[in-house]
Amino acid sequence: MEYNNLLEEAYKKLKPIESKSDRFEIPKVEGFLEGNKTIVSNFQQIIGCLRRPQEHFLKFLLKELATSGAIEGDRLVLQTKIQSSRINDKIALYAKDFVICKECGKPDTEIQKQGDFSFINCLACGAKKSVSKI
């Protein structure tokens, strides 16, 4: 009987399972302005969440923001003043185009190159979709 009581107490302390979409959450941009530059201090954390090569993501982000920038250590330095909300919008667009599966909506994907084309392969449902080059 002691075991059952302990088991019930343990179940009460567990956090309830939330919906599937909450599993993939991209951290919001943390950073600051330094003169005319925008510094994104949690760039490596964002890259880790997206699970894509940082060069691929950086190329997309710089193109979308129409600015130049570089990775310095663990942070991203953009050469203009940019609002964090605008950067967050571009990160969400990247996730939609290059991370989230169009069929099942899960982030369990990988980019594979075949010849001159790139495809997103979903590891969850097996879907395969071509993606545009950056």
N, C-alpha and C positions, 0 to 999 in steps of 0.2 A: 504494500500500500504506500510506503514511503516513496518508492520510485515514481508512482503515478502522480503524487502530489508535486514532486520536484519537476516532473515532465510538464505538468500543467503550468507551473510557475515560469518555466523556461519559455513556453509558448506565449505567455502573456507579455514577456519582455522582448520578444522578437519584433522587429520592425515589419509591418505588413508589406507585402510585395506590391510595388507600384507598377504602372503601365509600362509597356515595352519602350515607348518613346523616351521615357525618362532615363533610360540606361545610357544613352549617348547624349552627353551634355558638353558642349564646347565651352571652356572657360572664357569669361569676358576679358577684354583687353585691359591690362593694367599697365600704366605707364605715366609719362610726364613729358612736359615740354622743356627743352633745353635750348634757349635762343630761338632760332627758326627751325629746329629739328624736333621731331616727335620720337620719343624713345618708348618702345614696347618692351617692358621688362619681363613679361611672362611668355615670350615667344616660344621658347623650348617646351613649355607646358602645353601650349596650343598645338604645336607640331606633334607632340606625343599623343595627344588625344585624337588627332586626325589620322595618325599612322601613315603618313605619306612622306616622301623625301623632302627635306627642307628646301632644296633648290627648286623643286617643282612648285611648291606652295609659294615661295618667295617670288618666283617669276610671275605667277598669277596675280599675287597681291600688288606688286609694283606696277604691273600693266593696268590693273583695274583702278588703282589709286592715281595713276598717271604721275608718278614720282620716281625718284631714284632712292636707293637705300642699300644697306648692307647689314650683314649679321656680324655683330661684335661680341664675342663671347656667348653669353646666353640670351642676349637681347637683340632686338631689331632696331636699327636707327634709320628713320625716314628723313629725307632732306627737306621736308616742308611741314608746316603745322597742319595736322589733320585731326578732326574730332574722333574720339574713340568710337562713337556710335557708327560713323561711316566705316571705320575699319571692321567693326563687328558685323556690319551688313555684308561686307565683302568676304569675310570668313564664312558666314552662313551660306553665301552664294557658292563658294568653293566646295563646302561640304555637300551642298545639294547636287552640284555638277560632277564632283570627283570622288565622293565618299559614300553617300547614301545610295542604296540599291533602288532603282526605279520600279522594280517589281514588288518587292516585299517591304521596302522602307527601312531595312536594317543597315547598320554601318559596317557589317562584316564583309568588306570587299577588299579587293586588291587590283592594282592596275598592272596589266600585262601588255607588253609590246609584241606585235606579230608583224614583222616586216615594217612597213611605213605607218601602220595603224596602231592605236592604243585602244584597249578594251577594259571595261570594269567587269571583273568576274565576281559574282556574289558567292561567298563561301557558305551562306545559309541556304539559299534556294537554288543556286546553280545558274542563275540568269547571267547572260553575257550581253553587254551593250557597248557600242563604240562611243568613244569620247573625243571631243575636239582637241586639237593640239593647242598649246598655249603659245 
